[in-house]
Structure formats: structure tokens, C-alpha cells
Amino acid sequence: MRFIDLFAGCGGLSLGLTKAGWKGVFAVEESEDAFKTFSHNFNKKNDLKFDWPKWLPQQAISTVELLEEYSDELIHLVEESHLSARLTLAKLGIPRTTFYRPLSGISDALPVNGI
């Protein structure tokens, strides 16, 4: 499994996921100090390295800046991930609909005049 760590701080969640066998793609943290610590912990050690995309600088950045400056690249990354997930499900013989619930009937449960 692969993950992106949003609001990464110094990397506690990333450490747990990495130790559980997941692979980090990149992390988003706007605090310069926290990102320096994160970078030291994850981008300098071989067993904890992320597969950081070339298009994203390894520096402190906010989620707003990430979305404003790299939206096209993020869309492409998500599309690649979905394709990979679809191919994996297909190879395992698991229908994609296994993970989706139909939304029919939801409008009946909502009040007519809003909340």
C-alpha cells in the first residue's frame, strides 16, 4: 500500500505506516521546523525513504499551496493510483462494486427543509 501524509508534522503517522510495510509517496507539512525534522527522519534514511515525485520540491508547503500549485500533477497521481487499484482488484477477481454502497434511498432519509 502507498500513502501520502497530510499534516505530517515530524512524521509519527508515516513512521507507523512505514513500519507496517506501507510505502510513502510524499508528505505535506507547512511548518519549516517540523518539515526539517520529517525530512531528516524519512528522506535521509534508506529504510524510511519516500518515493517523492520529481515535480514536488522536498520542502515545507501547506495543503492550500499544494492544491493551488500542483493540482494537475496531483490529478495525474490519483489517476495512476486508481488505475493500479483497479488492475489489482481485477487480478484478484474482486468486483470494484464491492467497495461502494449504492446511494439510493439517501434522499428519503434527509429532511425536506434541510437540517
C-alpha positions in Angstrom: 0.0 0.0 0.0 1.1 3.6 -0.7 0.2 6.7 1.3 0.5 10.5 1.3 1.0 12.0 4.8 -1.0 15.3 5.0 -0.3 17.5 8.1 2.7 15.3 8.6 4.4 17.1 11.5 7.6 15.3 12.3 6.3 12.0 10.8 4.7 9.9 13.6 2.0 8.5 11.3 4.5 8.0 8.5 6.7 6.0 10.8 3.9 3.7 11.9 2.7 3.1 8.3 6.2 2.6 7.1 6.9 0.1 9.8 3.7 -1.7 8.9 5.0 -2.2 5.4 3.3 0.8 3.6 5.3 3.0 1.2 5.2 6.8 1.5 4.8 8.8 -1.7 5.2 12.3 -0.2 4.3 14.4 2.9 2.7 17.8 3.3 3.7 20.0 6.3 3.7 23.8 6.4 5.9 24.2 9.5 9.5 24.7 8.4 10.9 23.2 11.7 8.6 20.2 11.6 9.4 19.5 8.0 13.1 19.7 8.6 12.7 17.0 11.3 10.4 15.0 9.0 13.0 15.2 6.2 15.8 14.1 8.5 13.8 11.2 9.7 12.5 10.0 6.3 14.4 11.3 3.4 17.9 10.7 4.7 17.5 7.1 5.9 17.3 4.4 3.2 14.8 2.1 5.0 12.3 5.0 5.5 12.7 6.9 2.2 9.6 8.1 0.4 9.0 7.7 -3.4 8.9 11.5 -3.6 7.7 12.8 -7.0 10.2 14.8 -9.0 7.6 17.6 -9.6 7.2 18.3 -5.9 10.1 20.1 -4.0 11.0 18.5 -0.7 10.2 21.5 1.4 7.6 22.8 3.8 4.3 23.5 2.0 0.7 24.0 3.1 -2.1 21.9 1.7 -3.6 25.1 0.1 -0.3 25.8 -1.7 -0.1 22.1 -2.8 -3.5 22.2 -4.3 -3.0 25.6 -6.0 0.4 24.9 -7.4 0.3 21.2 -8.2 -3.3 20.3 -9.0 -2.6 18.8 -12.4 0.2 16.7 -11.0 -2.0 15.5 -8.2 -4.8 14.6 -10.5 -2.4 12.5 -12.6 -1.0 10.8 -9.4 -4.6 10.0 -8.3 -5.5 8.6 -11.8 -2.4 6.4 -11.7 -3.3 5.1 -8.2 -6.9 4.4 -9.3 -5.7 2.5 -12.3 -3.3 0.5 -10.2 -6.1 -0.3 -7.7 -8.5 -1.4 -10.5 -5.9 -3.7 -12.0 -5.1 -5.2 -8.7 -8.8 -5.8 -7.9 -9.3 -7.3 -11.4 -6.3 -9.7 -10.9 -7.7 -10.8 -7.6 -11.2 -11.3 -9.1 -12.8 -8.8 -6.8 -15.5 -6.6 -8.4 -15.0 -2.9 -7.9 -18.5 -2.5 -6.6 -17.5 -4.5 -3.5 -16.2 -1.2 -2.0 -19.1 1.0 -3.0 -22.5 1.2 -1.5 -25.4 2.4 -3.6 -26.7 5.8 -2.5 -30.3 5.2 -3.4 -32.7 5.9 -0.6 -30.4 8.5 1.0 -32.6 11.4 -0.2 -35.6 9.8 1.5 -33.7 10.0 4.9 -33.0 13.7 4.6 -35.5 16.3 5.8 -37.3 18.3 3.1 -36.4 21.7 4.6 -32.7 20.9 5.3 -31.2 20.1 8.7 
